[in-house]
């Protein structure tokens, strides 16, 4: 005890010791009672009253405040505890927790660091420090501060190598930066340390699908649903994969489950709509798109998918379809003003408004340099559009035109790499905002910007309205107008859009001579079977391999009349959705309502490879085109395999007239019909003309390769002259051409072209 100068105990010191001992006893009693389930928080407050300097009493008050959800009071109590006892590891640790709860990660980091200075092996502190660093990393990740985020996440792993959430967020960061292999490794580590990490399973599945590993993607989504059967994202994503495979019933069931789990998920309604469209349930498709748009009025996927879907509707007038596009375009342009009123390539004296075509582009003749042409597309890979842009890229004249491709391709393949080798400048725009892409195009000084997508999946129409170039053209990717007044031209020809009855467009229509398309066949292609299908199989076989959404009520009605006209003939339909037995039953019933027995229909799903798909044409005598949305890639493929195609044109509907353009290009205009009766008559007559069928089978490929349809050099030269004329006309405030519209529908069934079925990442 304390002793005074005279050998007596110091009364003040003795009293202080007694107060400290009382505080210790009160704290021990309080902790003991709490352990027995008889909490007495007053004991800790009494301990502080007895001895203000007793750090454990302040610590226990902090614990009580934490348990009561009062993080601010807890922080205050823990702060007093550590001031009284700098080596108080538990208090430093809990102070860090309170600071985290209060949204003060930097202060939490300081507290955990102090705890580790006292005891660097404290497991709980190391775990908490990792969590704090994780939160700081997530904050940096949201701000797209990649270097800071990476630093925080990696530092977190030095304190806890088993934290699945750190690996998960590190993977999210890598995926955001398009470093998918690194992202994949970290998602795999996340599920290794936490097998039930459903978001890691889901996101890993997204990457596997992006990289073409469908089997691994399915496994990941199934694992997520194993741990959480109602998980919205996994149901939606697995549904999208099953839809692409043609497993329509399962796909629709999963997507409905996603909607049930999250009724306000607009994207799920969009996905369900496209699945229904794929099996030709057009009314249900449009109803679900309407639900999507109601939930998310500015959803670009749903708006474009709705407009795309209207092209399949045989009951709508051309005016109705056009007005839907025009009103959409007007609304978008009212929301997004032009970003540019002058361009690097434009004449300095130009005073034209940004929305006009009088923009001042300088062509080769005026500027002494090649015309700068930019192509914008998400489809520079093995996709329907690739067969028709190939010639323009391969045969461009570098002395006349400098090409830049702005590519939104998510999963590059051999076709992407081939296209890259053909052009002087390639820009990957994947993951960039519309503003960023528009600024890039503007900085590149593009004279003529060409959109290849229209309202098909992953389009950049909202970027086009920013007017990044003085001349903007839409071509080939979509069979109708964009609806945008700020897109200047659409390219077509006199067959797809006859001058006497062109399709309705907001753009000015311009012509290419003979055919607005040029087809580059796949290599290698199967050998044509010289033996007609009817000789091999004993009956005439009509066929259509188009997207099932194109098989409208009009098509079914006309084809049924044809089957009645040609007794014992068969109809072979091949489409993704026909893998599903329920979809097959639906179409058998549709034909049965027109008196066609089910036994006369051969229904097949997709073939996995282009070669095996093309070989299926050896089973067909005559291919039948669809209406009001005709085939394009499928028509070219049929012709290339020696199978003639009969098509039905209609004034004012570009989408229905593409077949007429393709047939005219190979001198088969006699197979173009202008009425349902004429279609039936021509197809029946051709089917019975076995000599002509045999001759076409033997010579159609060679004829096609010699025709304008496959003449790449001539096509490229004509296209570039057109671009130069448009640029020159804009430079002087005049329009150089008048004419027609364009479309390569990007949904040829074998390519599963519509990419706007959303796969979502957590």
C-alpha positions in Angstrom: 0.0 0.0 0.0 0.9 3.7 -0.3 2.9 5.0 2.6 3.0 8.6 3.6 6.1 10.6 4.8 5.5 9.5 8.4 5.3 5.8 7.5 1.5 5.9 7.4 -0.6 4.8 4.4 -1.7 7.7 2.1 -5.5 7.9 2.5 -6.0 9.2 -1.0 -3.9 6.5 -2.6 -5.6 3.8 -0.6 -9.0 5.1 -1.5 -8.0 5.1 -5.2 -6.9 1.5 -5.0 -10.2 0.6 -3.3 -12.2 2.4 -6.1 -10.1 0.6 -8.7 -10.7 -2.8 -7.0 -14.4 -2.0 -6.7 -14.6 -1.2 -10.4 -12.8 -4.4 -11.2 -15.2 -6.4 -9.1 -18.3 -4.7 -10.6 -17.0 -5.4 -14.1 -16.3 -9.0 -13.3 -19.7 -9.4 -11.7 -21.4 -7.8 -14.7 -19.6 -10.0 -17.2 -20.4 -13.1 -15.1 -24.1 -12.3 -14.9 -24.2 -11.5 -18.6 -22.7 -14.9 -19.3 -25.5 -16.4 -17.2 -28.1 -14.6 -19.2 -28.9 -12.0 -16.5 -27.4 -8.9 -18.0 -26.9 -5.9 -15.6 -25.5 -3.0 -17.6 -25.8 -0.7 -14.6 -22.8 -2.5 -13.0 -20.5 -1.3 -15.7 -21.7 2.3 -15.3 -21.3 2.0 -11.5 -17.8 0.7 -12.2 -17.0 3.9 -14.1 -18.5 6.0 -11.3 -16.2 4.1 -8.9 -13.1 4.5 -11.0 -13.2 6.7 -14.2 -9.8 5.4 -15.3 -10.9 1.7 -15.4 -10.6 0.9 -19.1 -12.4 -2.5 -19.0 -15.5 -0.7 -17.6 -15.6 1.6 -20.6 -15.0 -1.4 -22.9 -18.0 -3.2 -21.5 -20.2 -0.1 -21.8 -19.1 0.0 -25.5 -20.1 -3.7 -25.9 -23.5 -2.9 -24.4 -23.9 0.0 -26.8 -22.8 -2.1 -29.8 -25.3 -4.8 -28.9 -28.1 -2.2 -28.6 -27.2 -0.9 -32.1 -25.8 2.4 -30.9 -22.5 2.5 -32.8 -21.8 6.2 -32.0 -22.0 5.5 -28.2 -20.0 2.4 -28.7 -17.3 4.3 -30.5 -17.2 6.9 -27.7 -16.8 4.2 -25.0 -14.1 2.2 -26.9 -12.2 5.5 -27.6 -12.1 6.2 -23.8 -10.9 2.6 -23.2 -8.0 2.8 -25.6 -6.9 6.2 -24.3 -6.7 4.7 -20.8 -5.0 1.6 -22.1 -3.1 1.9 -25.4 -2.4 -1.9 -25.5 -6.1 -2.8 -25.2 -6.3 -5.1 -28.3 -10.0 -6.0 -27.9 -11.0 -2.3 -27.5 -9.0 -1.3 -30.6 -10.7 -4.1 -32.5 -14.2 -3.2 -31.4 -13.5 0.5 -32.1 -12.7 -0.5 -35.7 -16.0 -2.3 -35.9 -17.9 0.7 -34.6 -16.2 3.0 -37.1 -17.0 0.7 -40.0 -20.7 0.6 -39.0 -20.6 4.4 -38.8 -19.2 4.6 -42.4 -15.7 5.7 -41.3 -13.5 3.0 -42.9 -10.3 5.1 -42.7 -10.8 5.5 -38.9 -11.5 1.8 -38.6 -8.3 1.0 -40.5 -6.3 3.1 -38.0 -8.0 1.2 -35.0 -7.3 -2.2 -36.5 -3.7 -1.3 -37.2 -3.2 -0.2 -33.6 -4.6 -3.5 -32.5 -2.2 -5.4 -34.7 0.8 -3.4 -33.4 0.0 -4.9 -30.0 -0.7 -8.4 -31.2 0.0 -9.0 -34.9 -1.4 -12.6 -34.6 -4.9 -11.7 -33.4 -7.1 -13.6 -35.9 -10.3 -11.6 -35.2 -8.4 -8.3 -35.8 -6.9 -9.6 -39.0 -10.3 -10.7 -40.3 -11.8 -7.3 -39.5 -9.0 -5.4 -41.1 -9.5 -7.5 -44.3 -13.2 -6.6 -44.2 -12.4 -2.9 -43.7 -9.9 -2.9 -46.7 -12.6 -4.8 -48.7 -15.1 -2.0 -48.0 -12.5 0.6 -49.0 -11.8 -1.4 -52.2 -15.5 -1.5 -53.0 -15.8 2.2 -52.6 -12.9 2.7 -55.0 -14.4 0.1 -57.4 -17.7 2.1 -57.5 -15.7 5.2 -58.4 -13.9 3.2 -61.1 -10.6 3.9 -59.3 -9.1 0.7 -60.5 -5.6 1.0 -59.1 -6.8 2.0 -55.6 -9.4 -0.8 -55.6 -6.9 -3.4 -56.6 -4.5 -2.2 -53.9 -7.1 -2.4 -51.2 -8.3 -5.8 -52.3 -4.8 -7.3 -52.5 -3.9 -5.8 -49.1 -7.0 -7.3 -47.6 -5.8 -10.8 -48.8 -2.6 -10.3 -46.8 -4.7 -10.3 -43.7 -7.2 -12.9 -44.6 -6.6 -15.2 -47.5 -9.9 -17.0 -47.0 -12.3 -14.1 -47.5 -14.5 -15.1 -50.4 -15.9 -11.6 -50.8 -12.5 -10.1 -51.4 -11.9 -12.6 -54.3 -15.4 -11.9 -55.6 -14.9 -8.1 -55.7 -11.4 -8.5 -57.2 -13.1 -10.6 -59.9 -15.7 -7.9 -60.5 -13.0 -5.3 -60.9 -11.2 -7.5 -63.5 -14.4 -8.1 -65.3 -15.2 -4.4 -65.4 -11.8 -3.9 -67.1 -12.5 -6.7 -69.6 -9.7 -8.9 -68.0 -12.0 -12.0 -68.0 -9.4 -14.7 -67.4 -8.2 -13.0 -64.2 -11.8 -12.4 -63.2 -12.6 -16.1 -63.7 -9.7 -17.2 -61.5 -10.9 -14.9 -58.7 -14.6 -16.0 -59.0 -13.3 -19.6 -58.7 -11.4 -18.8 -55.6 -14.5 -17.1 -54.1 -16.6 -20.3 -54.5 -13.7 -22.4 -53.3 -13.6 -20.6 -50.0 -17.4 -20.1 -49.8 -19.2 -22.8 -51.9 -22.5 -21.1 -51.3 -21.4 -17.8 -52.8 -24.3 -17.5 -55.2 -23.2 -14.2 -56.8 -19.8 -15.7 -57.6 -21.4 -18.7 -59.2 -23.6 -16.5 -61.3 -20.9 -14.1 -62.4 -18.5 -17.0 -63.2 -21.3 -18.4 -65.4 -21.6 -15.1 -67.2 -17.9 -15.2 -68.1 -18.0 -18.8 -69.2 -20.9 -18.0 -71.5 -19.1 -15.0 -72.9 -16.2 -17.2 -73.7 -18.4 -19.8 -75.4 -18.2 -22.5 -72.7 -21.9 -23.1 -72.4 -21.6 -26.3 -70.5 -19.5 -24.6 -67.7 -21.9 -21.7 -67.7 -24.9 -23.9 -67.2 -23.1 -25.7 -64.3 -22.4 -22.3 -62.6 -26.0 -21.1 -62.9 -27.3 -24.5 -61.6 -24.9 -24.2 -58.6 -26.2 -20.8 -57.8 -29.8 -22.1 -58.0 -28.9 -25.1 -55.8 -28.1 -22.8 -53.0 -30.8 -20.2 -53.8 -33.6 -21.6 -56.0 -35.3 -18.2 -56.2 -32.2 -16.3 -57.2 -33.4 -13.8 -59.8 -30.1 -13.4 -61.8 -29.3 -17.1 -62.0 -32.9 -18.0 -63.1 -32.8 -15.3 -65.7 -29.3 -16.2 -67.0 -29.9 -19.9 -67.2 -33.2 -19.1 -69.0 -31.3 -17.1 -71.5 -28.8 -19.9 -72.2 -31.6 -22.5 -72.5 -33.4 -20.2 -74.9 -30.3 -19.9 -77.1 -30.1 -23.7 -77.1 -33.8 -24.1 -78.1 -34.9 -25.5 -74.8 -37.8 -23.1 -74.8 -40.1 -24.5 -72.1 -37.3 -24.7 -69.5 -36.1 -21.2 -70.6 -39.5 -19.7 -70.2 -40.1 -21.4 -66.8 -36.8 -20.2 -65.4 -37.5 -16.6 -66.6 -41.0 -16.6 -65.1 -39.3 -17.8 -61.8 -37.0 -14.8 -62.1 -40.0 -12.5 -62.5 -41.8 -14.1 -59.5 -38.7 -13.6 -57.4 -38.4 -9.9 -58.5 -41.7 -8.7 -60.0 -40.2 -5.2 -60.8 -37.2 -6.6 -62.8 -37.7 -4.9 -66.2 -34.9 -7.0 -67.8 -36.6 -10.2 -66.9 -39.8 -9.1 -68.8 -37.6 -8.2 -71.8 -36.0 -11.7 -71.7 -39.3 -13.4 -71.4 -40.6 -11.4 -74.4 -37.7 -12.5 -76.6 -38.1 -16.1 -75.6 -41.8 -15.9 -76.6 -40.8 -14.2 -79.9 -38.4 -17.0 -80.7 -41.3 -19.4 -80.6 -43.5 -17.0 -82.6 -45.8 -16.0 -79.7 -45.8 -12.4 -81.0 -48.8 -11.0 -79.0 -47.4 -12.3 -75.7 -43.9 -11.0 -76.7 -45.3 -7.5 -77.2 -47.3 -7.6 -74.0 -44.2 -8.5 -71.9 -42.1 -5.8 -73.7 -44.9 -3.3 -72.7 -44.5 -4.5 -69.1 -40.7 -4.0 -69.3 -41.1 -0.5 -70.8 -43.7 0.4 -68.1 -41.2 -0.5 -65.4 -38.2 1.1 -67.2 -39.5 3.7 -69.8 -36.0 4.4 -71.0 -34.8 0.8 -71.3 -33.0 0.8 -74.7 -33.2 -3.0 -75.1 -36.9 -3.2 -74.7 -37.7 -0.2 -76.9 -35.6 -1.6 -79.8 -36.9 -5.1 -79.3 -40.4 -3.9 -79.5 -39.7 -2.1 -82.8 -37.9 -5.1 -84.1 -40.8 -7.4 -83.2 -43.3 -5.2 -85.1 -41.5 -6.2 -88.3 -42.8 -9.8 -87.8 -46.4 -8.8 -87.5 -48.3 -9.5 -90.7 -51.4 -7.8 -89.3 -49.8 -4.3 -89.1 -49.8 -1.8 -91.8 -46.4 -0.3 -93.0 -47.6 3.1 -91.7 -48.2 1.7 -88.2 -44.7 0.2 -88.1 -43.1 3.3 -89.4 -45.0 5.6 -86.9 -43.8 3.4 -84.0 -40.2 3.9 -85.2 -40.6 7.6 -85.8 -42.2 8.4 -82.4 -39.5 6.4 -80.6 -36.8 8.4 -82.5 -38.5 11.7 -81.7 -38.6 10.9 -78.0 -34.9 9.8 -77.9 -33.8 13.0 -79.8 -35.9 15.1 -77.4 -34.0 13.5 -74.5 -30.5 13.6 -75.9 -29.3 16.7 -77.7 -26.5 16.6 -80.3 -23.0 16.7 -78.7 -21.2 18.2 -81.7 -21.9 21.1 -84.0 -18.6 20.9 -85.9 -16.2 18.1 -86.8 -12.4 17.8 -87.2 -13.0 16.8 -90.9 -15.5 19.6 -91.5 -14.9 22.8 -93.5 -14.3 25.7 -91.1 -16.7 27.9 -93.0 -19.6 25.5 -92.5 -22.4 26.9 -90.4 -24.9 24.1 -90.8 -26.9 22.9 -87.8 -25.7 19.7 -86.2 -28.9 17.9 -87.1 -28.6 18.6 -90.8 -26.7 16.8 -93.5 -25.0 20.0 -94.6 -22.2 19.2 -92.2 -19.1 20.0 -94.2 -17.3 16.7 -94.6 -14.2 16.8 -96.8 -13.9 14.0 -99.4 -10.7 12.8 -101.1 -10.9 15.2 -104.0 -11.3 18.3 -101.7 -9.0 17.3 -98.8 -6.3 15.4 -100.6 -6.6 12.5 -98.2 -8.6 9.3 -98.1 -12.2 9.6 -97.0 -12.5 8.5 -93.4 -15.3 5.9 -93.0 -16.3 4.4 -89.7 -18.4 1.2 -89.3 -20.2 0.7 -85.9 -21.3 -2.8 -85.0 -21.4 -5.4 -82.2 -21.4 -8.1 -84.9 -17.9 -8.3 -86.2 -17.7 -12.0 -85.5 -19.2 -15.2 -86.9 -22.6 -13.7 -87.2 -25.0 -13.1 -90.1 -23.9 -9.5 -90.6 -20.3 -10.7 -91.0 -21.2 -12.4 -94.3 -22.3 -9.0 -95.8 -19.7 -6.6 -94.4 -16.8 -8.9 -95.4 -16.5 -7.5 -98.9 -16.6 -3.9 -97.9 -13.7 -4.5 -95.5 -11.6 -6.8 -97.6 -11.8 -4.9 -100.9 -11.7 -1.3 -99.7 -9.3 1.0 -101.6 -6.8 2.3 -99.1 -5.9 5.2 -101.5 -9.5 6.3 -101.5 -11.0 5.3 -98.1 -9.5 4.9 -94.6 -11.7 2.5 -92.6 -12.1 2.4 -88.8 -14.2 -0.3 -87.2 -15.9 0.5 -83.9 -16.5 -2.9 -82.4 -18.7 -3.9 -79.5 -17.9 -7.6 -79.9 -17.9 -9.3 -76.5 -16.3 -12.6 -77.6 -13.9 -12.2 -80.5 -13.4 -15.1 -82.8 -11.5 -16.0 -86.0 -13.8 -13.8 -88.1 -13.1 -10.9 -85.7 -9.4 -11.4 -86.1 -9.7 -11.7 -89.9 -11.6 -8.4 -90.1 -9.0 -6.7 -87.9 -6.3 -7.7 -90.4 -8.2 -6.1 -93.2 -8.6 -2.6 -91.9 -6.1 0.1 -90.9 -7.8 1.0 -87.6 -9.8 -1.1 -85.1 -11.4 0.4 -82.0 -12.8 -1.8 -79.3 -15.8 0.1 -77.8 -17.0 -2.7 -75.5 -17.9 -1.4 -72.1 -17.6 2.3 -73.2 -20.5 4.7 -72.7 -22.3 6.2 -75.7 -20.7 9.6 -74.8 -17.2 8.0 -74.8 -17.8 6.3 -78.1 -19.2 9.5 -79.7 -16.1 11.4 -78.5 -13.8 8.8 -79.9 -15.5 8.9 -83.3 -15.5 12.7 -83.3 -11.8 12.8 -82.3 -11.0 10.3 -85.1 -12.4 12.8 -87.6 -14.8 10.3 -89.3 -16.4 11.7 -92.5 -19.0 9.1 -93.0 -20.2 7.0 -90.0 -22.1 3.7 -90.9 -24.4 2.0 -88.5 -24.7 -1.8 -89.2 -27.1 -2.6 -86.4 -30.3 -0.6 -86.4 -32.7 -1.9 -83.7 -31.0 -5.3 -83.4 -29.2 -6.3 -80.2 -26.5 -4.2 -78.5 -27.1 -1.3 -80.9 -25.5 2.2 -80.5 -28.5 4.3 -81.7 -28.3 6.5 -78.6 -24.7 7.2 -79.6 -25.7 8.2 -83.1 -28.1 10.9 -81.9 -25.0 12.7 -80.5 -24.0 13.4 -84.1 -20.3 12.4 -83.8 -19.8 12.6 -87.6 -21.0 15.0 -90.3 -22.7 12.2 -92.3 -24.4 9.2 -90.6 -25.7 6.3 -92.6 -27.5 3.1 -91.6 -27.0 0.0 -93.7 -27.7 -3.7 -93.7 -28.2 -4.7 -90.1 -31.9 -3.9 -89.8 -34.8 -4.0 -92.3 -36.5 -0.8 -91.3 -35.8 2.9 -90.5 -33.9 3.8 -87.3 -36.6 6.4 -86.7 -33.9 9.0 -86.1 -33.9 12.3 -88.0 -30.2 12.7 -87.1 -29.3 9.6 -89.2 -29.0 11.0 -92.6 -29.2 8.1 -95.1 -30.3 4.5 -95.5 -28.7 2.3 -98.2 -30.9 0.1 -100.4 -31.6 -0.8 -104.0 -34.5 -0.5 -106.5 -35.7 -4.1 -105.8 -35.9 -3.8 -102.0 -37.3 -0.2 -102.1 -38.7 0.5 -105.6 -38.8 4.2 -106.2 -42.5 4.0 -107.0 -43.2 2.4 -103.5 -40.2 2.8 -101.2 -40.3 1.8 -97.5 -41.2 4.6 -95.1 -38.1 6.0 -93.4 -36.9 9.0 -91.4 -33.6 8.8 -93.3 -33.1 9.8 -96.9 -33.0 6.7 -99.0 -30.0 6.1 -101.3 -29.4 3.4 -103.8 -26.6 1.0 -104.7 -26.8 -0.3 -108.2 -28.4 -3.8 -108.7 -28.1 -5.0 -105.1 -27.5 -3.3 -101.8 -25.8 -6.4 -100.4 -22.8 -8.5 -101.2 -22.5 -12.0 -99.8 -19.3 -13.7 -98.9 -19.9 -17.5 -98.5 -18.5 -19.4 -95.6 -15.3 -21.4 -96.1 -15.2 -24.3 -96.3 -18.7 -25.0 -97.5 -20.2 -28.5 -98.0 -20.4 -29.9 -101.5 -23.8 -29.5 -103.2 -25.6 -32.8 -103.6 -26.5 -33.1 -107.3 -29.3 -35.5 -106.6 -32.6 -33.7 -106.0 -34.1 -34.4 -102.6 -37.3 -35.7 -104.1 -35.4 -38.4 -106.0 -33.7 -39.5 -102.8 -36.6 -39.3 -100.5 -39.5 -40.0 -102.8 -41.4 -36.8 -102.3 -41.1 -33.1 -103.0 -39.7 -31.3 -100.0 -40.2 -27.6 -99.4 -38.1 -26.0 -96.7 -37.5 -22.9 -94.6 -34.6 -22.5 -92.1 -35.5 -18.9 -91.0 -35.9 -17.7 -87.5 -39.2 -19.1 -86.3 -40.4 -15.6 -85.4 -40.6 -14.9 -89.2 -43.0 -17.8 -89.7 -46.1 -15.6 -89.4 -49.7 -16.5 -89.8 -49.4 -15.2 -93.4 -46.5 -17.6 -94.1 -48.4 -20.6 -92.6 -51.5 -19.8 -94.6 -49.6 -19.5 -97.9 -47.4 -22.6 -97.3 -50.5 -24.6 -96.3 -52.1 -23.7 -99.6 -49.0 -24.8 -101.4 -48.9 -28.2 -99.6 -52.6 -28.7 -100.7 -51.6 -27.7 -104.3 -48.7 -30.2 -104.3 -50.1 -33.5 -102.9 -47.7 -35.8 -101.0 -45.2 -32.9 -100.7 -43.5 -32.3 -97.4 -42.4 -29.2 -95.5 -39.1 -29.1 -93.6 -38.8 -26.4 -91.0 -35.5 -25.9 -89.1 -35.3 -23.4 -86.3 -33.8 -23.1 -82.8 -37.1 -23.2 -81.0 -38.2 -26.3 -82.8 -36.0 -28.3 -80.6 -38.7 -27.9 -78.0 -41.5 -30.5 -78.2 -44.1 -28.0 -77.1 -43.2 -25.6 -79.8 -43.3 -28.4 -82.4 -46.9 -29.2 -81.2 -47.9 -25.6 -81.5 -46.8 -25.5 -85.1 -48.3 -28.8 -86.0 -51.6 -27.5 -84.7 -51.2 -24.2 -86.6 -50.8 -26.2 -89.9 -53.6 -28.6 -88.9 -56.0 -25.7 -88.7 -55.3 -25.3 -92.5 -55.9 -29.0 -93.1 -52.2 -30.1 -93.2 -51.5 -33.4 -91.5 -48.7 -33.5 -88.9 -47.0 -36.3 -90.8 -46.2 -33.9 -93.7 -44.1 -31.7 -91.4 -40.5 -32.3 -90.6 -39.4 -30.1 -87.7 -35.8 -29.7 -86.5 -33.8 -27.6 -84.1 -30.5 -25.9 -85.0 -27.4 -27.7 -86.2 -24.3 -26.9 -84.1 -22.0 -26.0 -86.9 -22.4 -23.9 -90.1 -21.3 -26.8 -92.2 -23.8 -29.2 -90.8 -26.5 -26.6 -91.1 -25.7 -26.0 -94.8 -25.8 -29.8 -95.5 -29.4 -29.8 -94.4 -30.2 -28.0 -97.7 -29.5 -31.3 -99.4 -32.8 -32.5 -98.0 -34.7 -29.6 -99.6 -36.0 -29.2 -103.2 -37.4 -25.6 -103.0 -36.9 -23.1 -100.2 -39.8 -20.9 -99.2 -39.3 -17.3 -98.0 -41.2 -15.8 -95.1 -43.4 -12.7 -95.1 -43.7 -9.9 -94.0 -40.1 -10.4 -92.8 -38.0 -12.2 -95.5 -34.8 -14.1 -95.0 -31.4 -12.8 -96.0 -28.6 -15.0 -94.8 -30.8 -18.1 -95.1 -31.8 -17.1 -98.7 -28.1 -16.7 -99.7 -27.2 -20.0 -98.0 -30.0 -21.8 -99.8 -28.9 -20.4 -103.2 -25.3 -21.3 -102.4 -26.3 -24.9 -101.7 -28.1 -25.1 -105.1 -31.7 -24.7 -103.7 -33.9 -22.1 -105.4 -36.0 -19.8 -103.2 -39.5 -18.5 -103.9 -40.3 -15.1 -102.3 -43.3 -12.8 -101.9 -42.7 -9.1 -102.3 -44.9 -6.3 -101.1 -44.8 -2.6 -102.0 -43.6 -0.4 -99.2 -42.2 -3.1 -96.9 -38.4 -3.3 -97.2 -38.2 -6.3 -94.9 -40.4 -8.3 -97.2 -38.5 -7.3 -100.4 -35.0 -8.3 -99.6 -35.6 -11.7 -101.1 -36.6 -10.0 -104.4 -33.3 -8.1 -104.4 -31.2 -11.2 -103.8 -33.0 -13.3 -106.4 -32.7 -10.5 -109.0 -28.9 -10.4 -108.3 -28.6 -14.1 -109.4 -31.1 -13.7 -112.3 -33.9 -15.6 -110.7 -36.5 -12.8 -110.9 -39.1 -15.3 -112.1 -39.2 -16.7 -108.6 -40.4 -13.4 -107.1 -44.1 -13.3 -106.6 -46.5 -10.4 -106.0 -49.4 -12.2 -104.5 -50.2 -15.2 -102.4 -51.7 -16.9 -105.4 -48.7 -16.3 -107.5 -46.4 -17.5 -104.7 -48.3 -20.8 -104.6 -48.3 -21.1 -108.4 -44.6 -20.4 -108.8 -43.5 -22.7 -106.0 -45.7 -25.6 -107.2 -44.5 -25.2 -110.8 -40.9 -25.1 -109.8 -41.3 -28.2 -107.5 -42.7 -30.2 -110.5 -40.0 -28.9 -112.9 -37.4 -31.6 -111.9 -35.1 -30.8 -114.9 -34.8 -27.2 -113.8 -34.3 -28.1 -110.2 -31.5 -30.5 -111.2 -29.9 -27.8 -113.4 -30.1 -25.2 -110.6 -28.6 -27.7 -108.1 -25.7 -28.3 -110.4 -25.0 -24.7 -111.5 -26.5 -22.2 -109.0 -23.4 -22.0 -106.8 -21.2 -21.1 -109.8 -23.8 -18.7 -111.1 -24.0 -17.0 -107.7 -20.2 -16.6 -107.4 -20.1 -14.9 -110.8 -23.1 -12.6 -110.0 -23.2 -9.2 -108.5 -24.3 -10.8 -105.2 -20.8 -12.1 -104.7 -18.7 -9.6 -106.6 -16.8 -8.1 -103.7 -14.5 -5.7 -105.6 -17.3 -4.2 -107.6 -19.5 -3.9 -104.5 -16.8 -2.2 -102.5 -16.0 0.3 -105.2 -19.6 1.3 -105.7 -20.1 1.6 -101.9 -17.1 3.9 -101.6 -18.2 6.1 -104.5 -21.5 6.4 -102.7 -19.9 7.4 -99.5 -17.7 10.0 -101.3 -20.8 11.5 -102.9 -22.7 11.7 -99.6 -19.7 13.4 -97.9 -19.2 15.8 -100.8 -22.9 16.6 -100.8 -22.8 17.3 -97.1 -19.8 19.6 -97.5 -21.7 21.9 -99.8 -25.0 21.5 -98.1 -26.6 19.4 -100.8 -27.9 15.8 -101.1 -26.2 13.9 -103.8 -28.6 10.9 -104.2 -32.2 10.0 -103.8 -33.3 6.5 -103.5 -34.0 3.5 -101.2 -33.4 1.7 -97.9 -31.4 -1.3 -96.6 -31.4 -4.5 -94.4 -29.5 -7.6 -93.7 -31.6 -9.0 -90.9 -29.2 -10.0 -88.3 -31.3 -12.9 -87.1 -30.6 -15.6 -89.6 -31.7 -18.5 -87.5 -28.4 -20.5 -87.7 -26.6 -17.6 -86.1 -29.1 -16.8 -83.4 -28.5 -13.1 -84.1 -30.6 -11.2 -81.6 -28.2 -10.4 -78.8 -30.4 -8.3 -76.6 -31.4 -11.2 -74.3 -29.8 -9.8 -71.1 -27.3 -11.9 -69.2 -26.7 -10.1 -65.9 -23.9 -9.8 -63.5 -24.4 -9.1 -59.8 
